[in-house]
Amino acid sequence: MAWHVNNGIGIHWREDGPSDAQPIVFLNSLGTDLRLWDGVVSALDTSYRCVRIDTRGHGLSDAPSGPYKLEELTSDIETLVQQLDLEEITLVGVSLGGMMAQRLAANMPNRIARAVYSNTAARMGTPKLWADRIESVQRCDLDGIADTILDRWFGADFRHSKDISYWRNMLLRTPTHGYMGCCHALAQADLTNSVVTLRAPALVIAGSEDGASPPDVVESLASALPIARFDVLDKLGHLPMAEQPATFSRLVLEFIEDTAHA
């Protein structure tokens, strides 16, 4: 296990692949941890330096009392990137991690070569939506709303597979105050004005059965970005890298190759 400390907060991260290879930085969604990327990393780590981070309040990272701000979550990643002296980075972020990736691309443009924004937007939900989510967690704990969350996360076929229990357990292992802290961050985050300035080429991915970030919402991000390609993955939900890691890995690899000499 590897640890990075930012402003007294311990951030858990993991590195796979050659240390001198081109880096890919993976950022997870609300309610998941760095294991979300296992299938993708196993397909890419022979040729790329794959760095995964547990978002503050998730996985093995510290979960201080909230609320959190998107700027704080992003700072945890920025300081690690600086510590590792990563350059020519391919950012890959999903949902909350996708918003963090957008902020990183704005804050560190000279280090970011390209970005994959999966199942995300410049603004996700509304303050009321996230206030209601926090109230539900306070009232029922994550276990009480797990079924609703999983329905949003996955396509119909995957929801009825035996694999769903793994993702339920990952969600329920998330510290409650860490989950709520990130809900606060999402409630306040609005990157609408900054995404139009991002110059790194972007691949924007949606799932046709995403109940959390529907394709039209994700497409609005692609439309706002100066340089972006938009793909919709059929019959997949909010976490396509979990449902079909081989498909997701292929898209990332093709995007890196297509933009290598842009």
C-alpha positions as CSV (number, residue, x, y, z in Angstrom):
1,M,0.0,0.0,0.0
2,A,1.2,3.5,-0.8
3,W,0.2,6.7,1.1
4,H,0.3,10.3,0.3
5,V,-0.4,13.1,2.9
6,N,-2.1,16.3,1.8
7,N,-2.9,18.9,4.5
8,G,-2.8,16.2,7.1
9,I,-5.2,13.9,5.2
10,G,-3.8,10.4,4.2
11,I,-4.6,9.4,0.6
12,H,-4.2,5.8,-0.4
13,W,-3.0,5.1,-3.9
14,R,-1.6,2.3,-6.0
15,E,0.8,2.1,-8.9
16,D,1.0,-0.7,-11.5
17,G,3.1,-1.0,-14.6
18,P,6.6,0.3,-15.6
19,S,7.6,3.4,-13.6
20,D,9.2,4.9,-16.7
21,A,6.1,4.5,-18.9
22,Q,3.6,7.1,-19.9
23,P,1.3,7.6,-16.9
24,I,-2.5,7.1,-16.7
25,V,-4.2,8.5,-13.6
26,F,-7.5,6.9,-12.6
27,L,-10.1,8.7,-10.4
28,N,-13.1,6.8,-9.0
29,S,-16.7,7.6,-8.5
30,L,-18.8,8.4,-5.4
31,G,-19.2,5.1,-3.4
32,T,-16.4,3.2,-5.1
33,D,-12.7,2.8,-4.5
34,L,-9.6,2.2,-6.7
35,R,-10.6,-1.5,-7.2
36,L,-13.2,-0.1,-9.7
37,W,-10.3,0.0,-12.2
38,D,-8.9,-3.5,-11.7
39,G,-10.1,-4.9,-15.0
40,V,-8.9,-1.8,-17.0
41,V,-5.5,-1.6,-15.3
42,S,-4.9,-5.3,-16.0
43,A,-5.3,-4.6,-19.7
44,L,-3.1,-1.5,-19.7
45,D,-0.3,-2.0,-17.2
46,T,2.1,-3.8,-19.4
47,S,2.6,-0.6,-21.4
48,Y,1.5,2.2,-19.1
49,R,2.2,3.5,-15.6
50,C,-1.2,3.1,-14.0
51,V,-1.8,5.3,-10.9
52,R,-5.0,4.8,-9.0
53,I,-6.2,6.9,-6.1
54,D,-8.9,6.3,-3.4
55,T,-10.8,9.6,-3.3
56,R,-10.8,11.3,0.1
57,G,-13.5,9.6,2.2
58,H,-13.4,6.4,0.2
59,G,-11.5,3.1,0.2
60,L,-8.4,3.2,2.5
61,S,-8.0,7.0,2.3
62,D,-8.7,9.0,5.4
63,A,-12.3,10.1,5.8
64,P,-12.3,13.3,7.8
65,S,-15.6,14.9,8.9
66,G,-17.2,16.8,6.0
67,P,-18.4,18.7,4.2
68,Y,-15.7,18.5,1.5
69,K,-15.2,20.7,-1.5
70,L,-14.2,19.7,-5.0
71,E,-11.1,21.8,-4.7
72,E,-10.0,19.8,-1.7
73,L,-10.6,16.5,-3.4
74,T,-8.6,17.8,-6.4
75,S,-5.8,19.1,-4.3
76,D,-5.3,15.6,-2.9
77,I,-4.6,14.4,-6.5
78,E,-2.6,17.5,-7.6
79,T,-0.1,17.1,-4.8
80,L,0.4,13.4,-5.5
81,V,1.0,14.2,-9.2
82,Q,3.6,16.8,-8.2
83,Q,5.2,14.4,-5.8
84,L,5.5,11.7,-8.4
85,D,6.5,14.3,-11.0
86,L,4.0,12.9,-13.6
87,E,4.0,14.5,-17.0
88,E,2.1,13.8,-20.3
89,I,-0.7,12.3,-18.2
90,T,-3.8,10.6,-19.5
91,L,-6.5,11.4,-17.0
92,V,-9.4,8.9,-16.7
93,G,-12.2,9.9,-14.3
94,V,-15.7,8.6,-13.8
95,S,-18.7,10.5,-12.3
96,L,-17.2,12.4,-9.3
97,G,-13.8,11.4,-10.6
98,G,-14.7,12.9,-13.9
99,M,-15.4,16.2,-12.3
100,M,-12.1,16.0,-10.5
101,A,-10.4,15.3,-13.8
102,Q,-12.0,18.4,-15.3
103,R,-10.7,20.5,-12.5
104,L,-7.2,18.9,-12.7
105,A,-7.1,19.6,-16.5
106,A,-7.8,23.3,-15.7
107,N,-5.3,23.5,-12.9
108,M,-2.5,21.5,-14.5
109,P,-2.8,22.0,-18.2
110,N,1.0,21.6,-18.9
111,R,0.9,18.1,-17.3
112,I,-2.3,16.8,-18.9
113,A,-1.9,15.3,-22.4
114,R,-5.5,14.1,-22.7
115,A,-8.5,13.2,-20.6
116,V,-11.2,10.6,-20.5
117,Y,-14.4,11.9,-18.9
118,S,-16.7,8.9,-18.2
119,N,-20.4,9.2,-17.2
120,T,-19.9,12.7,-15.8
121,A,-20.8,16.4,-16.5
122,A,-19.7,19.9,-15.7
123,R,-22.4,19.9,-13.1
124,M,-23.9,16.8,-11.7
125,G,-27.4,17.0,-10.2
126,T,-28.7,19.9,-8.1
127,P,-28.0,21.1,-4.5
128,K,-31.5,19.7,-3.6
129,L,-30.7,16.3,-5.1
130,W,-27.6,16.0,-3.0
131,A,-29.2,17.4,0.1
132,D,-31.9,14.7,-0.3
133,R,-29.2,12.1,-0.8
134,I,-27.4,13.2,2.4
135,E,-30.7,13.1,4.3
136,S,-31.4,9.6,3.1
137,V,-28.0,8.4,4.2
138,Q,-28.5,10.0,7.6
139,R,-31.8,8.3,8.0
140,C,-31.2,4.9,6.5
141,D,-27.4,4.5,6.1
142,L,-26.0,3.4,2.8
143,D,-27.5,0.0,3.2
144,G,-31.0,1.5,3.1
145,I,-30.4,3.1,-0.3
146,A,-28.0,0.6,-1.8
147,D,-30.6,-1.0,-4.1
148,T,-31.5,2.4,-5.6
149,I,-27.9,3.4,-6.1
150,L,-27.1,0.0,-7.8
151,D,-30.1,0.5,-10.1
152,R,-28.5,3.8,-11.2
153,W,-25.1,2.4,-11.6
154,F,-25.6,-0.7,-13.8
155,G,-27.5,-1.8,-16.9
156,A,-30.3,-4.3,-16.5
157,D,-28.3,-7.4,-17.5
158,F,-25.5,-6.7,-15.0
159,R,-27.9,-5.9,-12.1
160,H,-29.2,-9.4,-12.3
161,S,-25.8,-11.1,-12.5
162,K,-23.9,-12.7,-9.6
163,D,-21.3,-10.0,-9.8
164,I,-23.6,-7.3,-8.3
165,S,-22.8,-8.4,-4.7
166,Y,-19.2,-7.4,-5.2
167,W,-20.2,-3.8,-6.0
168,R,-22.8,-3.7,-3.2
169,N,-20.1,-4.6,-0.7
170,M,-17.8,-2.0,-2.1
171,L,-20.5,0.7,-1.7
172,L,-21.3,-0.4,1.8
173,R,-17.6,-0.3,2.8
174,T,-17.5,3.4,2.0
175,P,-17.4,5.4,5.3
176,T,-20.8,7.2,5.7
177,H,-19.3,10.6,6.5
178,G,-16.9,10.2,3.6
179,Y,-19.8,9.5,1.2
180,M,-21.8,12.4,2.6
181,G,-18.7,14.7,2.5
182,C,-18.4,14.0,-1.3
183,C,-22.1,14.6,-1.7
184,H,-21.6,18.1,-0.3
185,A,-18.7,18.6,-2.8
186,L,-21.0,17.6,-5.7
187,A,-23.8,19.8,-4.5
188,Q,-21.6,22.9,-4.8
189,A,-19.4,22.0,-7.8
190,D,-20.2,23.7,-11.1
191,L,-17.5,23.7,-13.8
192,T,-19.7,25.0,-16.6
193,N,-17.5,28.1,-17.1
194,S,-14.2,26.4,-16.9
195,V,-14.7,23.4,-19.2
196,V,-14.9,25.6,-22.3
197,T,-11.3,26.6,-21.7
198,L,-9.9,23.0,-21.5
199,R,-7.5,22.4,-24.3
200,A,-6.5,18.8,-23.7
201,P,-8.2,16.4,-26.2
202,A,-11.1,14.6,-24.5
203,L,-12.9,11.3,-24.9
204,V,-16.4,11.6,-23.3
205,I,-18.1,8.3,-22.5
206,A,-21.8,7.7,-21.6
207,G,-23.8,4.5,-20.9
208,S,-27.1,4.1,-22.6
209,E,-28.7,2.8,-19.4
210,D,-27.0,5.2,-17.0
211,G,-29.5,6.3,-14.4
212,A,-27.2,8.7,-12.7
213,S,-25.7,10.6,-15.6
214,P,-27.9,10.0,-18.7
215,P,-26.4,10.2,-22.1
216,D,-27.9,13.6,-22.9
217,V,-26.3,15.1,-19.7
218,V,-22.9,13.6,-20.6
219,E,-23.2,14.8,-24.2
220,S,-23.6,18.3,-22.9
221,L,-20.1,18.1,-21.5
222,A,-18.7,16.9,-24.8
223,S,-20.4,19.7,-26.6
224,A,-18.9,22.3,-24.3
225,L,-15.3,21.0,-24.6
226,P,-13.2,22.5,-27.3
227,I,-11.8,19.2,-28.5
228,A,-13.9,16.1,-27.7
229,R,-15.1,12.8,-29.0
230,F,-18.4,11.4,-27.6
231,D,-19.2,7.7,-27.4
232,V,-22.3,6.0,-26.0
233,L,-21.9,2.4,-24.8
234,D,-25.0,0.3,-25.5
235,K,-26.7,-1.4,-22.6
236,L,-24.2,-0.2,-20.0
237,G,-24.8,2.0,-17.0
238,H,-22.9,4.5,-14.9
239,L,-19.8,2.3,-14.4
240,P,-18.9,0.8,-17.8
241,M,-15.4,0.0,-16.6
242,A,-17.0,-2.4,-14.1
243,E,-19.5,-4.0,-16.5
244,Q,-17.2,-4.3,-19.6
245,P,-13.6,-3.5,-18.7
246,A,-12.3,-4.9,-22.0
247,T,-14.5,-2.5,-24.0
248,F,-13.6,0.4,-21.8
249,S,-9.9,-0.4,-22.0
250,R,-10.0,-0.6,-25.8
251,L,-11.6,2.8,-26.0
252,V,-9.0,4.3,-23.7
253,L,-6.1,2.7,-25.6
254,E,-7.5,3.8,-29.0
255,F,-7.9,7.3,-27.7
256,I,-4.3,7.5,-26.5
257,E,-3.0,6.2,-29.8
258,D,-5.2,8.5,-31.8
259,T,-4.0,11.6,-29.9
260,A,-0.4,10.6,-29.4
261,H,0.8,12.9,-32.2
262,A,-2.0,15.5,-32.1
